[in-house]
Amino acid sequence: MSFSENKKSSVHHVVIIGGGFGGLYAAQTLAKAPVKVTLIDKRNFHVFQPLLYQVATGGLSPADISSPLRGILRQNKNTEILMGEVKKIDPKKQTVQLKYREISYDSLIVATGANHQYFGHEEWADRAPGLKTIEDALEMRRRIFIAFESAEKETDPKKREAWLTFVIVGAGPAGVELAGALSEIAHGTLKEDFRNINTKDAKIILVQSSDRILPSYSPVLSAQAKASLEHLGVTVLTGSRVIEMDNQVITVRRSDEIESIKARTVLWTAGMKASPMAQHLSECTDAELDRAGRVIVNPDFNIPGNENIFVIGDVANYSHGDKPLPGVASVAMQSGKYVANLIESRLKGKTIPPFRYMDWGSLAVIGKHAAVVEMGFLKLSGFLAWVFWMFIHVFYLLEFDNKLIVMIQWAWSYFTTDKGARLITTPGEHPTIELEEHGEKLEKEPLDELEENVVIKNLDSNVTKSYVISNHYVTLENNK
């Protein structure tokens, strides 16, 4: 008997869209409630986003910071998990439409998170990947280590310098942590690995539009974070805005000055916007959106005029004093728990106190023995902040094996400066490889499938060679 058949239609059905912090904490809180829960996510795993930058820089592997949703919720006998994408929400019929089925709901929780914000320049997305998902982190990792590999075989000094120049746009916590980790790679991890380049020559440039990095932190901690980054060799450009970007040049405006930076690798950590689901909710419920595309919600997180549709986490604009709650993990966790408790209390005919956000503080790590922590009146930097940062991040990893593996990896990296996940991968497509022969450039036709001929012509002669690719072996046939 299926899960759906095993549940009577009278049981209150809670559908949760999104398996991030908000959706997952809501599902966990409803584990013992007299409801049926359906959690829908495009992926079958939950990812601990605060450590994505360590995957992007080879310090951790994707599985170290990810957990299968079915494993996390295994003991929730009232919960089913569906891997799929919601195409449509119908508030009148109280249904969500997936590609392969329609699901009815009594209460709907939308926790679909946020995407990258390119501020009207969506064409920059291919040039400068963001950091929101495991796939994003793997793409960043691929570009970072391909840059070092390409510099190793580049003979032109200017082109080599461009390969060894990394521009990070956005100096919030993610940008600061990424810049610090990248500097540690260049100056520590890789320093003995190459023969034709000195990885210490790498330039890491952090670009921030406001007048200081970590603008949500106190000015004192921002200044200390900047000093720590500069000590690691990072160039910090504040009051600077990217105005143009092409394949090899980044144009930055600083006051009235225009600066061009030749860089082959650009990484984006500036700003975020709500997922496309927010726009769909606006269209089907007349919900109001803010400038970042987030749904403006009532004090109990529901949409005005739709008491049974709740929006939480990064996709919600929840008024908190004179500004909305920030898009951080703690907000998603607390809002997920609150909405779950609210639904259960309503079913029992009870009320609960209004939502009150508990600010757990802000943390950002710059490098070994360098971090900043701000928790109310408590402000820390340096070694103590670094230890506190590590403890908090290990504590909030969901499963024990993740905690253990991450601690072991960090301990190994601390004593050896080595990062063992420095793999170049290209999910879903063949890696782009420059074929070379005696220093001559070769023209490569696209490879669509294995077991076919790839004809490569030497541009400086009439020689044509056919590379037969079969079962991962390459056979050379000289056709001249």
N, C-alpha and C positions, 0 to 999 in steps of 0.2 A: 504494500500500500504506500502510495507516495505521501510526501509531507503534506501537500495541499489536501489530499483526500482524507488524511488523518485528522484534520482540524475542522471542527464544526464552523459553519458559516457565521454563527453568532459570536465567535471569538473576534475581538477587536484586532484588526490587521494594521500593523505599522510597517510602512515601506520606507526604507532609508536608501537614498541615492548617494553613493560615495563612501568608500572605505578608508578615508583618511582619519585624522585624529577625531574630528567631530562625529562622523558617522559611526566609527568604531566604538567610541566611548558611549554613544547613545545605545548601540546594540548591547554592549556589555552591561550597562545599567538596567536594561530591560530583561536581563537573563531570567529573573525570577518573577517577572510581572505576568499577569493573566492575559497575555496578548500573543499574537502570532507576529513574528518579525521576518521581513524579507529584506536582506541587504543586497543591493545591486551595485556592482562596480565594473569598470571596463577591464580591470586587471584582477588577478586572483590573489594579490598580495597587498599588504600594507607596508609602506616605506617610512622610515624615520627621517623625515626631510632635513632636520638640522644637521645631519651628518652626510648629506649628499655631496658636499664639497670634498670630503675625504675619498669618496668613490671617484670623483672627477680628477683627483690628483694622485690616485694609485695607492692611497694609504689603506683603504678597505675595499673589499669586494661587495657587489650588490647584495648578495645573500647575508652579509654581515649586518646590514641595517634593514633588512626586509624580513617579513614573516608572512606565511600563507594565511589568508583570512580564514580558511576552513580550520586550520590548526588553532588559531587564536580563539575562535568561537566554537570549538569542538564540544565543549560542555554545555553550550546554550541549546538545550533541546527544543526550545520554542523558536529557533532561528534557522532559516534557510538562506543560502548564499547563491546568488546567480551572477555569473560572469556575463556581462552584456552592457549595452549602451542604451540609455533611455532616449527615444526619439521624440516622444511627445507626452505632455501631461494634459489631461482633460479634467479641470476642476469640477465641472458640472456632473460628469459621469463618475468622478473620483477614480480615475484609472491612469496608469502610466503605460505607455506603449513601447515595448522593446521590438527589435527586429523580428523576433520569432513568436512573440506572445503578448497578450494584454493582461495586466495585473490590476485588480481592484485594491483600493486602500480605504481605510477609515481615517488614518493619520499619515501624513507624508512629511518626511524630514529630508530636506535638500542640503547636502554637504559636499558640493562638487569642487570646492576649492578655487584656486586662482591660476591664471596663466601669466605669461610674460607681458610686460607693457613696453612697447616700443615708441610710444608717444607720437603716433601718426606716421611712423616710418616702418611699416610692417615688412617692407622689402629688406630691412636689415636682419631679419630673423635667420636667413640662411647664412649670412656672413658672421653673425654674432649669436651663437646659441645661448639660451638661458639655462636656468638650473632649478627646475621644478619637479622633475621625474627621474627615475632610474635611467630611462633612455637618454634624457638630457645629460646626465652625469657621464654616461658612457661615451656620448658624442664629444663632450668636453675632454675627457681623458684621451680619446683617440686623437683629437686635434693637438693637444698639448704634447704628447709624446711623438707624434708624427713631425711636429715642428723641430724637435731635437734631432730626430733621425734625418730629416731633410737638411738641416744645417750641417750635419756630419759629412754629408756627401756633396755639399755645395762648395764650389771652388771660387766663386765670385764673392769677395769680402762684403760688398754692399748687400747682396742677396742673402748672404749668411746672416748678416746683422738683422735683416728683416725677419728671418725665420726665428731668431733668438729674441725678438721683441714681442712681448705679450701685453695687450691692453685689456684692462678690466674696467667696464663701465658700470658705475654704481658702487658707492662705498657705505652701504648699510652693513649689517652683520655678515651676510653672505659674501659680499664683495671683499670685505676686510679679511675674513677667514680664508677665502680663496687666494687672495694676494699673498698672505703670509705662508700658506701651504706651498704655493708655487715657488716662492723664494727659497723655502727650505729644500725643495726638490733640486733647484738649480745650484744652490750653494752647498748642499750636503749630500743628498741621496745619489745624484748623478755625477758628482765631480770626478770620480775615477773610472766612469763607464765608457767614455768616448776617447778617441785617439786624435781626431782632427779638429776638435773644438774644445774650448774651455767653457763649461756650462756656467761658470761664475760670471761670464760676460753677458749672460742673459739679462735683458732689461724688463722689469715688471713695472708697468705704469698703471696706477689706479686713478680713475677719473671720476670726480664728484661735482655735481652742478652746484650744490650749496657751499657755503663758506667753510664747512668743516665736515670731516668724516663722522660716521655714526651720529647723525644729527638728532636722533631720539634720545641719546645719552647726554649726560651733563657735559658742559664745555671742558671741564677738567679731565674727565675720562676720555673724551674725544682727542684732546691734545696728547694724552699719554699713549693712546692707541696709535696716533700718527707717528709719535717718536719711536715706538716699538717697530712699526713697519719700516720706517726710514733706517733704523738700525739693521734691519734684515736686508736692506738694499732696495726697497721698493720706492719708486718715485711717486709721490702723492700730488695730484693736481686738483686742488679745490677751486671752487668758483669757475669751473670749466664745464663746457657743454659740447657734446659731439654734435656736429651739424652736417657732416657728410661722411660717407663710408663707401669705399669701393674695394676691389679685391686685395689691394696691397697698401692703401693709404687711408688713414683716419684723420679727418679734419676736426680740430677742436678750437672753440672760441673761448678765450680767456679775456674778459673785459672787452677791450677794443682790439685785442690782438688775435690773429688767426695763426694757428700752428698745425703743421702737417706732420703726422707720425707714420713712418713706414713700418708696418707690422703685418705679418701674415696670420696672426692669431688674435682674435678679439672675442672676449667672453662677456656676457651680459648678465648683470645682477641688479639692474636699475628698474625699480617699480614693478607693480603687478596690476592686473585687471581681473575682474571676476570671470569665471568660466562662462562659456556661451549659454549655459543653462539659465543664468540670470536673465539674459535677454528673452529667452523663451518664456520664463515665468512672467516677465513684464507684459509680454504679448497676450498670454492666456489668462492673466489675473488682473491686468492693469496696475501691477505693482510699480512703484516709483523707483528709479535707479539713480545712484549718485554718479559723479564724474568718472569714477573707476569702474562703473558698470555693476556695482553691488546693489543688492535689493535692500531698500530701506524697510526695516521691520518694526513691529510693535515691541513694547517692553517684554512680552513673553515670546518673542522671536517669530511670531506668526505674521503672515502678510495681511495688511488691512483688508477686511472683507472676506477673508479666507481663514477662519479660525483653526482649521485642521491642517494647514500647510505651513510648516516651519522651515526657516532658512537659517543656517548656522555656519560658523567658521568664516573663512576668507570670502565667501560669496555673499555675506550679510553685512549691511551697514547698521550697527546697533549703537544708538546714541548713548554716550557715556560722558556726562558732563558737557563740556563745550566741544567735544570731538568724538568721532566713532571709535569703537574699540579697535586696537591694532590687529593686523593680520598675522598673528603668531599662534604657535601650537597651544599655548595655555588657554587662549580664548576659545579655540575650537573644542578642547577637552571639556572645559567648564560649561560651555553652552550646550554641548551634546548631553552631558549628564543632566543639566537643568531641564531641557526639553523632555528627556525620557522620564524624569521624575514628575514633570508636569502632566504628561499624558497619563501616567499611572494614577496620579492623585485625582485627576478628573474622572477616571473610570470608577474610582471609589467614592466619588462625591465629595472630595476634600479639596482644600486649597493649600498652596504652598507660598512662602514669602516671595516677594519679587526677586528677580535675578540680581545678584551682587557680584561683580567681578573682583576676584582676589588677584592682585598684581603680584606675580611671583618674581618679578624683576626681569632684568635683561642681562644676557651674557654674550660675550663674543671672545673668541680665542684668536690670537695673532700668530703665535708660534710657541716653541718650547719655552716654558716658564713665563709666558707673556699672554695675558688675557685681561679683560675688564669685566667687572660685575657691578651692576647697579640694582639694589633692592631697597627701595625707600630711602631711608637715611644712610644705609650701608653702601659704601662705595669702595670697591677693591680694585687693585691692579697688580700686575706682576705675578709672582709665584703663587701666592695664596689664591688669587683669582683663577689662576690656571688649574690648580688642584680642585677648586670648587666647581669649575666648568666641567672637568672630567667626571666628577662624582655625579653631578646632576644629569649629564647626558647618558651615562651608563644606567643610572637609576630608572630613567624613563624609557629605555629600550624595553620592548614588550616581553620578550621571551628570555629564559635563562641562558640558552645556548648563545643567543646574540650578545648578551652581557659578557659571558665568559670569553667568547671569541674576540670581541672588541678589546677587552682588557688585555688579552694576550698579545694581540696585534700592536696595541699602543705600547706595551712594555717592550716588545721586540724593537719597535721603531725608536723608542726612547734611548735604548742602549746601543743600537747599531746605526741609526739614522736611515735604515733601509725601509723601503715601501714595496711590499711584495706583489701588489696588484697592478703593476705597470704594464698592462697588456693593451695592445692596439687592436681593437675590434671594430667591425662595421656591421652592426645588426641590419639584416634584411637586404644587404647589397654586397657586391664584391668590393674588396678594398681597392682604392685607387693607387696603382703602383706605377712609378715612372720607370720605363724600360730604357736601359742605357747600354751602349756598346762602344767601347773605346772613346768615350767622351762625346760621341755623336748623338744628337737628339733623334729619337725614333717616334714616328707617328703611330698611335695605337687606335685601332677601331674598337668600338664598344663591345664588351663581352656580355652577351645576354644570357647564355646558358653554357653549362659544361658540355663536354664532348662535342665541340665544334671547332672549326679552324679559325684562328685569329691571324689575319694577315697584317704584317708590320712592314712598312716601307721605310728604307733608309732615305732620309730627305736629301742627302748629299751624293747619292748614287742611284743607279737603277736596280740595285739588288733588292729582290723581294724574297722574304723568308716567311714560311708558314709555321706557326706554332700550334701543334695539335694538342689540345687539352683533353685528357681522358683519365678518369679515376684519379684526379689530383696529380697526375704526372705530366710533365711537359716534354714533348719530343720535338726536336728541331729538324726541319727539312729544308735544305738549301735548294731553292728552285732555280738558281741561276744556271 
